[in-house]
Amino acid sequence: MPSLTTSNVISANTFLSGIGVDTHIPYTDGDYANISNVVSHLQYLGINQIRDGVTNGQNGSAPLSSFIAVAKAGIQFTFVIQASTTADLTASLNLIDQVQKAAPGSVVAIEGPNEINNQPVVFNGVGGLQGALDLQRAIYGAVHSDPVLAGVPVDYFTGYDAGGVPVGPDPATTPGLADYDTQHPYPNFGQAPAFWVSRGQALKNTTSATEPAVYTETGYSSLQVSPAVQAKYTLDLLFDTVAQGISKTYLYQLMDAYAPGSPQGNDGWGLFDYNEVAKPVADALRSLTTILHDAGTGSVQPTALNYTITGLPSTGNSMLLEKSDGTYVLAVWAEPQIWNNTSHTEIAAPTQTATVTLPASFGEVKVFDPLSGPSAIAAYSNASTVQVAVSDHPILIQLANPSGTPPTTPPGGADTLVLSLSETPVGGRDAQFILSVDGHQVGGVQTVTALRSAGRAQDFTFQGDF
């Protein structure tokens, strides 16, 4: 039973803002035609990031007003571009501009063509990988020269290195293609997600372990695995992708929009079933976002917390999150193989007791299991060690009110300096800064994630003798 010692930390808001869902608003022949249900489902999940194409009524598709209504409800879009000519590209971007004007900040990314292995691209008469590259360059240039979309990053196309399509160039080292690499890493045969969403498996066009990347489709179908396994592995997957440094992960898809046996088919990938009922995966996601919800009333920057975990299963892992008020949430999970793809049955996962040793005693410790709901399943007072049962999905340990010297205590000093900052990302990378006062550096490198284009700002608090 291995042990794990770590001090890495990310903000809870960064984790939550990286969860998205794929939708099919253009399709008006199924449940996606009910825009109010789309919005209510997203609100139930606690997720406001979606990925979709944009239409305006052509061939019976959804009118632009549907997208604007969703945007005005506080939902943010990654829009996928499919175009065969420069004129098509211009027309699509004009529609996207209208959404952004109607709800400023609602367009957060533009993505290149979808799965070119399944939907071959011919752009201005050029096909194959070269046609996709030509369209991708045209998208990148058009978006970054569009004042309405100032600061909006461009995601790469998907489907390279599949179905006979060559790998192609690395967008991080080839100028003019994309700000974020992209791919659709679906776990195969009901297998655990960690391998399939690893950068080495998914992003075959690069050897970088750190270049900006997003996964714009991934997930599990409740017709390929059981609804319970879909829920467990989806939670594991979200922590796995963040551990890989993937900025956003979009789960495919929001709902099963068509009745079983219908001509359009019912593939089971939805988080909600055809009757608009939340599947276990939707309930688990709702619990996760509820537990991690950060009202943003504080201004503490994520601060490392040294902890050790012993007794983890061989597939065990952990991730430390911190809310803006200084409350930590430690996720501990394992992902053994829990689906038998031959017999189509769930495999019971072994449960092992892991012991978390903290650097200080915390006055309030709560343990949560997202599969059981958003309420704590255990609570402790003044604890410096916590034991949790780890099996096949994340268990969350919330740590508040540290005793003694709090891990979040900044360098000494009686003075407080608060900077309120926003950013415009350049080249797909967040702005960073170092604070110096009278020639002396205060703290380390700070990263700004609040988007100026969305009218947001974030506070950075520094202590010292100023």
NORHUKA-V100861 format. One record per run of one state. SS is the DSSP state (H for helix, E for strand, L for the rest). FROM is the first residue (numbers start at 1). TO is the last residue. If there is no record, write none. Layout:
{{SS,FROM,TO} {SS,FROM,TO}}
//
This chain:
{{L,1,1} {E,2,6} {L,7,9} {E,10,11} {H,12,17} {L,18,18} {E,19,22} {L,23,30} {H,31,33} {L,34,34} {H,35,45} {L,46,48} {E,49,52} {L,53,57} {H,58,60} {L,61,63} {H,64,72} {L,73,75} {E,76,80} {L,81,85} {H,86,102} {L,103,106} {E,107,111} {L,112,121} {E,122,123} {L,124,125} {E,126,127} {H,128,144} {L,145,146} {H,147,149} {L,150,152} {E,153,155} {L,156,179} {E,180,183} {L,184,192} {H,193,196} {L,197,198} {H,199,202} {L,203,212} {E,213,218} {L,219,226} {H,227,243} {L,244,248} {E,249,251} {L,252,254} {E,255,255} {L,256,271} {E,272,272} {L,273,277} {E,278,278} {L,279,279} {H,280,292} {L,293,306} {E,307,312} {L,313,316} {E,317,322} {L,323,327} {E,328,333} {L,334,338} {E,339,340} {L,341,344} {E,345,346} {L,347,351} {E,352,369} {L,370,375} {E,376,390} {L,391,394} {E,395,402} {L,403,414} {E,415,421} {L,422,422} {E,423,423} {L,424,425} {E,426,426} {L,427,428} {E,429,429} {L,430,430} {E,431,437} {L,438,439} {E,440,448} {L,449,450} {E,451,451} {H,452,454} {L,455,457} {E,458,464} {L,465,466}}
//
